[in-house]
Amino acid sequence: QVQLVESGGGLVQPGGSLRLSCAAFGSAFGKNFMAWFRQAPGKEREFVAGVSWNDNRYYADAVRGRFTISKESTKNMGYLQMNSLKPDDTARYYCASAPTLSTMKSGSWGQGTQVTVSS
């Protein structure tokens, strides 16, 4: 198992940017698929972006072109660069790690970091 700790959330105005970080503790992180999910109040948790061990990247339609996921396996760190933020991006963002995206539900999850987009 991998332990994950997110940071970097906060309050930002529409059109602004934030960079979320995910610190991982555990040797499996570098070999795993890493993903960011988010959950807004009253809504189900949804996939935002993911990156495989060999740097294949995947994005939800709602964030493609605005968000960039990256991973530094040597540092056990993952990131989500979020640009052109919208009020609809307001949610708690979670970092997750598992051997594959399909096994993410039973993988490792952080506690989340809150992102609020508001003027």
C-alpha positions in Angstrom: 0.0 0.0 0.0 1.0 3.6 -0.6 0.2 6.5 1.7 -0.8 9.7 0.0 -1.0 13.3 1.2 -2.4 16.1 -0.9 -1.7 19.8 -0.6 -2.0 23.0 -2.6 -5.8 23.6 -2.5 -7.3 26.9 -1.7 -9.6 29.7 -2.8 -9.0 31.1 -6.3 -10.9 33.5 -8.6 -12.4 32.3 -11.8 -9.7 32.2 -14.5 -7.0 31.6 -11.9 -4.6 28.7 -11.4 -3.6 26.3 -8.7 -1.1 23.5 -8.5 -2.0 20.5 -6.4 0.7 18.2 -5.0 0.5 14.6 -3.9 3.3 13.2 -1.7 3.5 9.5 -1.7 5.0 7.2 0.9 5.6 3.7 -0.4 7.8 2.0 -3.0 4.9 1.0 -5.3 4.0 4.6 -6.3 6.5 4.7 -9.2 5.1 1.5 -10.7 1.4 2.4 -10.2 -1.2 4.4 -12.1 -1.8 7.7 -10.3 -5.0 9.7 -10.6 -6.8 12.7 -9.4 -10.5 12.5 -8.6 -12.8 15.2 -7.2 -16.1 15.3 -5.3 -18.3 18.4 -5.1 -21.0 18.7 -2.4 -24.0 16.6 -3.3 -22.3 14.9 -6.3 -20.5 11.6 -6.8 -16.7 11.4 -6.9 -15.5 11.8 -10.5 -12.3 11.1 -12.4 -10.3 14.1 -13.3 -7.0 13.0 -14.7 -4.6 10.0 -14.6 -1.1 9.0 -15.6 0.3 5.6 -16.1 3.7 4.3 -15.0 5.0 5.0 -18.5 3.6 8.5 -18.7 0.4 7.9 -20.7 -2.0 10.6 -19.6 -5.8 10.7 -19.5 -8.2 13.5 -18.8 -11.9 14.0 -18.2 -13.5 16.0 -21.0 -14.4 18.7 -18.5 -10.8 19.5 -17.7 -8.9 18.6 -20.9 -6.9 21.5 -22.2 -7.0 23.3 -18.8 -5.5 20.7 -16.4 -2.1 18.9 -16.6 -1.2 15.8 -14.6 2.4 14.9 -14.0 4.4 12.5 -11.8 7.9 12.5 -10.5 8.5 8.9 -9.6 12.0 9.5 -8.4 10.7 12.0 -5.8 7.5 10.1 -5.1 5.4 13.1 -6.1 2.4 13.7 -8.2 0.9 17.0 -9.4 -2.1 18.5 -11.0 -1.7 21.9 -12.6 -5.0 23.6 -12.9 -5.4 26.6 -15.2 -8.4 28.7 -16.3 -10.4 27.5 -13.3 -14.1 27.7 -13.3 -16.7 27.7 -10.4 -17.7 24.2 -11.6 -14.2 23.0 -10.6 -15.0 23.7 -7.0 -14.6 20.3 -5.2 -12.5 18.3 -2.8 -9.6 16.8 -4.9 -8.2 13.4 -4.1 -5.0 11.8 -5.2 -5.1 8.0 -5.7 -2.7 5.3 -6.6 -3.2 1.7 -7.8 -1.7 -0.8 -10.2 -4.3 0.2 -12.9 -7.1 2.7 -13.2 -9.6 -0.1 -13.1 -8.4 -1.2 -9.7 -8.3 2.4 -8.3 -11.4 1.9 -6.1 -9.4 -0.5 -3.9 -6.2 1.4 -4.2 -4.6 4.0 -1.9 -6.3 7.4 -1.4 -5.3 10.6 0.3 -7.6 12.7 2.5 -8.1 15.3 -0.2 -7.5 19.0 -0.5 -10.3 21.6 -1.0 -10.4 23.8 -4.1 -12.9 26.6 -4.2 -13.3 28.8 -7.3 -15.2 31.9 -6.5 -15.1 35.7 -7.0 
